[in-house]
Amino acid sequence: MKFGRGYDIVRSTLTLSLILVLFFTSGIPLSAEEYTLDLEEFEKKSFEWGGYAELKWEHFLLNRDSVFYPLTFGQDSSSTLDLISPLIQLEGNVDKDVTSFIWLLQASAQYDQTDWQGNADIFEAYASIKPTPQVSIDLGKKRSKWGKGYAWSPVAVIDRLKDPNNPELAQEGYGVAGLDLIRSFSTPLQNAAFTAVFLPVTTEVNEDFGATGANLATKLYLLYLDTDIDFIWFTGESRSSRYGVDFAKNLASNIEVHGELLYVPEQIKRVLSPEGNITTQEVVNTSYLLGMRYLTENDITAIMEFYHNGAGYSEAEMDRFYQFVADAGDDFLATGEPDFLDEALRLNQSGYNRPQSGYNYLYLRLTQKDPFDFLYFTPGLTAIINLEDQSFSFTPEMLYSGFTNWEWRLRFSLLNGDNFTEYGEKLNNSKIELRVRYFF
């Protein structure tokens, strides 16, 4: 009987997992020195929960010169847009013996001048079984959170893309079966951990991950000479195989450096040809990130990252795309027929207009805690620059948490760039955002 590639992936996973379980849980001593730990000092509650309620108001100054304006607003002449977005997030866990159940739920809505929409999502809901301190098994919907990058994580092969403007926001996970094996050593190699994640895709489970089929992702973590290192491998039927490595190291108590590298030997890329036809190409994707985090004596935290998107588009390819969309918009406004516009919209959704669709980017974030002894006040500044077309976004902000369980954040975002550049063609020129959160 022929089972196909999915069966081979499952069989390989089980074989490899068995070998690693024997290694990580074997009783072979690696050092004569023994350590003891009083677990009662760290005893967790059997039930914990919490979360926050949020209300966000956003005022957009629309960019009516953007080539995307007709795609979104048609013949409307609006110059501003106001959004009100309530949200509630609940998280918690229940522990019973060697089993824990963890969940993260989110419900949100969005109102503007003409419409509203709402969503209720299960971001995480999984059982974690820990038969021994060295072994744990996870079953359910879970976020993997792989990678060391702050704004981007190219090696996060089974995670959803981060939003560089809000990288701390929770992302929805995928339904998986995972195995974690951990072992410590009294050698220059201080810790090692192996993670295997089986991710199936069907018409009802993980359907937005890719084509139907079985997928396997593995990560080998090493703490060697105080340096965190991950080796990552993904193979499956939903996406092409890919290989990654990342690291993070503290050079001093206030300086940390990190990096990531992803290699995809074969990746399908949709490209608009000079003749105006949409074609597919098989490309080699080598993406990487290099960053640092620095804390000054007066509590200024600086995060800087350089990101190369190996699956991005060149300036010439982006210019061709912008011209195609502009022609489609002009045709729609002149004739009222949406055919050409629909084709532009499909091309837009295929990857050209995804966040950071170019090649090279620079990210900078500065925050200062309690400046001038103003307690609970944290001003910040975030800048994202497309190094190819020189367009950028610039976002100063103020965060105040002086009231118990409350957090207030005020942001102003300015987007700037020439015509046919990434930030010059965004739907808005600027945005004011006020976000209020209550934690419980």
ABEGO torsion letter per residue (X at the ends): XBAEAAAAAAAAAAAAAAAAAAAAABABBABABBBBBBAAAABBBABBBBEBBBBBBBBBBBBAABAAAAAAAEABABABBBBBBBBBBBBEBBBBEABBBBBBBBBBBBBBAABBBBBBBBABBBBBBBABAABBBBBEBBBAGBEABAABBAABAABBBBBAABAABBBBBBBBBBBBBBBBBBBABABBBBBBBBBBBBAABGAAAEBBEBBBBBBBBBBBGGBBBBBBBBBEAABBBBBBBBBBBBABAABBBBBBBBBBABBBBBBBBAAGBBBBBBBBBBBBBBBBBBBBAAGBBBBBBBBBBAABBBAAAAAAAAAAAAAAAAAAAAAGBAAAAAAAAAAAAAGAABBGABABBBBBBBBBBGBGGBBGBBBBBBBBBBAAAGBBBBBBBBBBAABBGBBBBBBBBBBBEBBGBAAAABABABBBBBBBBBBX
